[in-house]
Amino acid sequence: MRHGPDSEAAIELRGISKAFGPVQANKDIHIRVARGSIHGIIGENGAGKSTLMSILYGFYRADSGQILVGGRDTPIPDSQAAIRAGIGMVFQHFKLVQNFTVLENVILGAEDGRRLQPSLAKARRELARLSADYGLEVDPDARIEDLSVGHQQRVEILKALYRQADILILDEPTGVLTPPEADHLFRILRGLREQGKTVILITHKLREIMDITDEVSVMRRGEMVATVRTKDTSPPELAELMVGRKVLLRVDKQPAQPGEVVLDVRDLRVSRDGVERLKGVSLSIRRGEILGIAGVAGNGQSELLEVLGGIATATGSVRLNGRELDLSGREDGQDRRHAGVAHIPEDRQHLGCIMDFAAWENVAFGYHRDEDYRSGPLTDNAALKADTAAKMARFDVRPPLPTLAIKHFSGGNQQKIIVAREIERNPDLLLIGQPTRGVDIGAIEFIHKQIVALRDQGKAILLVSVELDEVMSLSDRVAVMFDGRIMGERDAATTTERDLGLLMAGMEA
């Protein structure tokens, strides 16, 4: 049997359309995914990728169109039907029970009967076989909460394979992995392909598309605009297909011209639930420079941003423009804004916005007392809506509706609204947590330009991102966090991914 782009189709979608009210998410989509291939799907925020894959996995029903699995017409009304059709999905945010073992997570929902022990014994034997066949080594008796993110992802893949999936959909699979973990994942995916499995990879990272896929389909504004062999294309060509114009894929910036120290942090410590999350962190940032913080999520970066943004308490010393900040909780985020701090939080839905409120109301948060938004003693709602509309136009937010509740925007478009709110406040210090998480390539280019422009205006910027490429290309200096500590600091212009990757794994490079 042949495998790869020239073999028979594992999946065909014909004429798939889906609308949510006035928004046409998918419009007459046709796509063919060859059996035994790795097929990439890329596109901007709002392009319809997630909707299309949700239809394939049974989360949504298409308004029209046909799904064929292995050449057969296969209605997929729900995820159980997708699983029966041999389709598995590994989500960006894992669906694992943290205090269960690997074995218990794998059989959850796939038990053979009321008696659990026979199911566990069968699953243990099958896991051993799958682990050996696909290089997915993981201790079946380990608790999920004790595993690294990379090993948790292997458990998600094992869950799908245990349910006899021949087709795997992976949504942004490397977003929380170290470079070595990402490399190992790609080895696993190549092994799956060699065994005849079919992989559909949703990612915004063009380098991953070029490294791992056989074919790539490009979506734009709800339509499929191209499907090409990966070997016959290039990152600039794919970016242009996604956005509809040429896109600068590298950060264009001049060497920094740092001035006096804006932020000085000494021996910062945070404890939660009896566990020390920050263990004596010290760093400084000068005017006109970007300090990037690299590291796998969960190593203290979030706590650092929360303390500096006035959300969490700590001990130690933080000085902003020479003034000592109160870390005991008497000062909050509003006090930080008055002191000249803007903050793009990592968790946009819990810390960055209120989901049931309109876009224009979210743009006002933290800045509703600004004179530009006042009409006497009252808030000037018309001015706020006009300002929101202008921000939406500059950041290409879709749909450009200031009165729409923010929960109805895609995650990437929610991010654009929050970034626009904070980045245009002319702060002395900008705290940025995952600025382009889930954001399309055209908006990434724009956001990066705005960050560099702020730096060149003499602002100090603290950048936290799990995207190592983003940290290395935007930053002037890079500090790496591991287990609540600064493992080391490097010059962004001269360091390497290997050097940073070793520090991210807790090893001295």
LINHUZI-V375825 format. One record per residue. RES is the residue in one small letter. SS is DSSP state (H for helix, E for strand, L for the rest). PSI is psi in whole degrees, -180 to 180 (none if undefined). D_CENTER is the distance of its C-alpha to the mean C-alpha in whole Angstrom. Layout:
# LINHUZI-V375825
res	ss	psi	d_center
RES	SS	PSI	D_CENTER
RES	SS	PSI	D_CENTER
This chain:
# LINHUZI-V375825
res	ss	psi	d_center
m	L	134	37
r	L	148	35
h	L	159	31
g	L	-172	29
p	L	-26	28
d	L	-1	32
s	L	178	32
e	L	164	33
a	E	135	30
a	E	-41	28
i	E	137	26
e	E	130	28
l	E	127	26
r	E	118	29
g	E	36	29
i	E	125	26
s	E	144	26
k	E	128	25
a	E	146	25
f	E	97	24
g	L	-127	27
p	L	-6	27
v	E	120	24
q	E	100	24
a	E	-42	21
n	E	137	22
k	E	106	26
d	E	55	28
i	E	129	25
h	E	129	27
i	E	141	25
r	E	125	26
v	E	117	25
a	E	144	27
r	L	140	28
g	L	29	27
s	L	164	24
i	E	114	21
h	E	120	20
g	E	146	17
i	E	122	16
i	E	162	14
g	E	166	14
e	L	170	13
n	L	135	12
g	L	5	15
a	L	-21	16
g	L	8	17
k	H	-52	15
s	H	-39	13
t	H	-44	17
l	H	-46	19
m	H	-31	17
s	H	-33	18
i	H	-43	21
l	H	-34	21
y	L	3	20
g	L	10	23
f	L	-36	21
y	L	157	22
r	L	133	26
a	L	148	26
d	L	-32	29
s	E	163	30
g	E	179	30
q	E	140	30
i	E	127	28
l	E	130	30
v	E	118	29
g	L	31	32
g	L	-3	34
r	E	138	34
d	E	121	34
t	L	94	31
p	L	137	31
i	L	85	27
p	L	-20	28
d	L	175	26
s	H	-29	23
q	H	-38	27
a	H	-38	28
a	H	-44	25
i	H	-42	25
r	H	-28	29
a	L	2	28
g	L	23	27
i	E	129	23
g	E	154	20
m	E	132	17
v	E	112	14
f	L	157	11
q	L	-40	8
h	L	113	9
f	L	147	13
k	L	65	16
l	L	146	18
v	L	115	21
q	L	-35	21
n	L	12	24
f	L	159	25
t	E	170	26
v	H	-49	24
l	H	-45	28
e	H	-38	27
n	H	-39	24
v	H	-40	25
i	H	-9	28
l	L	118	27
g	L	-4	28
a	L	29	29
e	L	152	32
d	L	-16	36
g	L	-166	38
r	L	-32	39
r	L	122	39
l	H	-33	36
q	H	-44	38
p	H	-37	39
s	H	-42	35
l	H	-41	34
a	H	-43	36
k	H	-45	35
a	H	-37	32
r	H	-43	33
r	H	-43	34
e	H	-39	32
l	H	-40	29
a	H	-42	31
r	H	-46	32
l	H	-41	28
s	H	-42	27
a	H	-41	30
d	H	-36	30
y	H	8	26
g	L	36	25
l	L	48	23
e	L	125	25
v	L	143	25
d	L	117	27
p	L	-21	28
d	L	1	29
a	L	143	27
r	E	143	25
i	H	-40	21
e	H	-17	21
d	H	0	22
l	L	151	20
s	L	165	18
v	H	-40	14
g	H	-41	15
h	H	-34	18
q	H	-38	17
q	H	-38	15
r	H	-37	18
v	H	-41	20
e	H	-41	17
i	H	-42	19
l	H	-39	22
k	H	-46	22
a	H	-44	22
l	H	-36	24
y	H	-32	27
r	L	15	27
q	L	38	28
a	L	131	25
d	L	-17	26
i	E	122	23
l	E	128	19
i	E	124	16
l	E	124	13
d	E	111	10
e	L	60	7
p	L	-17	9
t	L	8	9
g	L	-27	5
v	L	19	8
l	L	149	11
t	L	162	14
p	H	-44	15
p	H	-38	18
e	H	-39	16
a	H	-42	14
d	H	-41	18
h	H	-40	19
l	H	-43	17
f	H	-35	18
r	H	-39	21
i	H	-45	21
l	H	-38	20
r	H	-38	23
g	H	-40	25
l	H	-43	24
r	H	-43	25
e	H	-27	28
q	L	6	29
g	L	2	29
k	L	157	25
t	E	133	23
v	E	129	20
i	E	120	17
l	E	115	14
i	E	119	11
t	L	153	9
h	L	4	9
k	L	107	11
l	H	-31	14
r	H	-39	16
e	H	-41	14
i	H	-47	16
m	H	-33	19
d	H	-35	19
i	H	-23	19
t	L	157	20
d	L	-40	23
e	E	159	23
v	E	134	20
s	E	139	20
v	E	128	19
m	E	145	19
r	E	122	19
r	L	46	20
g	L	-1	21
e	E	154	23
m	E	116	23
v	E	-20	24
a	E	147	24
t	E	124	24
v	E	154	25
r	E	134	26
t	H	-38	23
k	H	-16	26
d	H	6	28
t	L	-172	25
s	L	160	23
p	H	-45	20
p	H	-39	22
e	H	-43	23
l	H	-41	20
a	H	-41	18
e	H	-39	22
l	H	-39	21
m	H	-43	18
v	H	-26	19
g	L	12	23
r	L	168	24
k	L	141	23
v	L	137	20
l	L	115	21
l	L	-11	18
r	L	157	19
v	L	119	19
d	L	104	23
k	L	152	24
q	L	162	28
p	L	145	28
a	L	152	28
q	L	73	31
p	L	144	30
g	L	-139	33
e	L	162	34
v	E	129	31
v	E	-47	29
l	E	128	27
d	E	116	29
v	E	132	28
r	E	125	30
d	E	49	30
l	E	129	27
r	E	137	27
v	E	132	26
s	E	138	27
r	E	132	25
d	L	37	27
g	L	5	29
v	E	131	27
e	E	116	26
r	E	-36	23
l	E	131	23
k	E	68	26
g	E	46	28
v	E	131	26
s	E	135	27
l	E	165	26
s	E	152	27
i	E	135	26
r	E	164	28
r	L	139	29
g	L	25	27
e	E	157	25
i	E	121	21
l	E	117	20
g	E	140	17
i	E	115	16
a	E	156	15
g	L	157	14
v	L	141	12
a	L	140	11
g	L	11	14
n	L	21	17
g	L	-8	18
q	H	-42	15
s	H	-44	15
e	H	-38	19
l	H	-47	19
l	H	-40	18
e	H	-39	19
v	H	-48	23
l	H	-29	23
g	L	1	21
g	L	16	24
i	L	-33	22
a	L	158	24
t	L	162	27
a	L	173	28
t	E	161	31
g	E	-160	31
s	E	130	32
v	E	120	29
r	E	130	31
l	E	117	30
n	L	38	32
g	L	-8	35
r	E	131	35
e	E	127	34
l	L	146	31
d	L	123	32
l	L	7	30
s	L	-10	32
g	L	-8	30
r	L	-24	33
e	L	139	31
d	L	-168	27
g	H	-35	25
q	H	-40	27
d	H	-38	29
r	H	-42	27
r	H	-43	26
h	H	-29	30
a	H	-8	30
g	L	23	28
v	E	130	24
a	E	148	21
h	E	119	18
i	E	103	15
p	L	156	13
e	L	-42	10
d	L	94	11
r	H	-33	11
q	H	-25	13
h	H	-32	15
l	H	-19	16
g	H	-21	15
c	L	172	17
i	L	115	20
m	L	-32	19
d	L	-8	22
f	L	158	23
a	E	162	23
a	H	-44	21
w	H	-32	24
e	H	-37	25
n	H	-35	21
v	H	-28	22
a	H	-22	25
f	L	127	24
g	L	-15	25
y	L	15	27
h	L	-15	29
r	L	1	32
d	L	144	32
e	H	-33	35
d	H	-20	34
y	H	15	33
r	E	147	36
s	E	90	39
g	L	-132	42
p	L	-4	41
l	E	159	38
t	E	135	35
d	L	90	35
n	H	-35	33
a	H	-40	34
a	H	-39	32
l	H	-42	29
k	H	-39	29
a	H	-40	30
d	H	-40	27
t	H	-43	24
a	H	-40	26
a	H	-42	26
k	H	-42	22
m	H	-39	21
a	H	-43	23
r	H	-36	22
f	H	8	18
d	L	50	19
v	L	133	18
r	L	132	18
p	L	153	21
p	L	65	23
l	L	100	24
p	L	-27	24
t	L	-4	26
l	L	137	23
a	E	139	22
i	H	-21	18
k	H	-18	17
h	H	-3	18
f	L	153	16
s	L	162	13
g	H	-41	9
g	H	-38	9
n	H	-31	13
q	H	-42	13
q	H	-42	11
k	H	-39	13
i	H	-44	16
i	H	-43	15
v	H	-44	15
a	H	-42	18
r	H	-44	20
e	H	-35	19
i	H	-19	19
e	L	19	23
r	L	1	25
n	L	53	26
p	L	162	25
d	L	-37	27
l	E	126	24
l	E	120	20
l	E	125	18
i	E	118	14
g	E	113	11
q	L	64	8
p	L	-28	10
t	L	22	8
r	L	120	4
g	L	13	5
v	L	142	8
d	L	167	11
i	H	-34	13
g	H	-42	16
a	H	-34	14
i	H	-47	12
e	H	-46	16
f	H	-46	17
i	H	-43	15
h	H	-41	16
k	H	-40	20
q	H	-38	20
i	H	-45	19
v	H	-38	21
a	H	-40	24
l	H	-43	24
r	H	-45	24
d	H	-17	27
q	L	2	28
g	L	17	29
k	L	154	26
a	E	136	24
i	E	128	21
l	E	116	19
l	E	123	15
v	E	125	13
s	L	142	10
v	L	-7	8
e	L	103	9
l	H	-38	12
d	H	-41	13
e	H	-45	12
v	H	-45	14
m	H	-36	17
s	H	-29	18
l	H	-34	17
s	L	155	19
d	L	-36	23
r	E	150	23
v	E	125	20
a	E	140	21
v	E	129	19
m	E	138	19
f	E	125	20
d	L	44	21
g	L	6	22
r	E	159	23
i	E	111	23
m	E	-27	24
g	E	166	25
e	E	140	24
r	E	154	24
d	E	122	25
a	L	-29	22
a	L	-22	25
t	L	-10	26
t	L	172	24
t	L	162	22
e	H	-37	19
r	H	-44	22
d	H	-49	23
l	H	-38	20
g	H	-38	19
l	H	-42	22
l	H	-40	21
m	H	-28	18
a	L	3	20
g	L	15	23
m	L	140	25
e	L	128	27
a	L	none	27
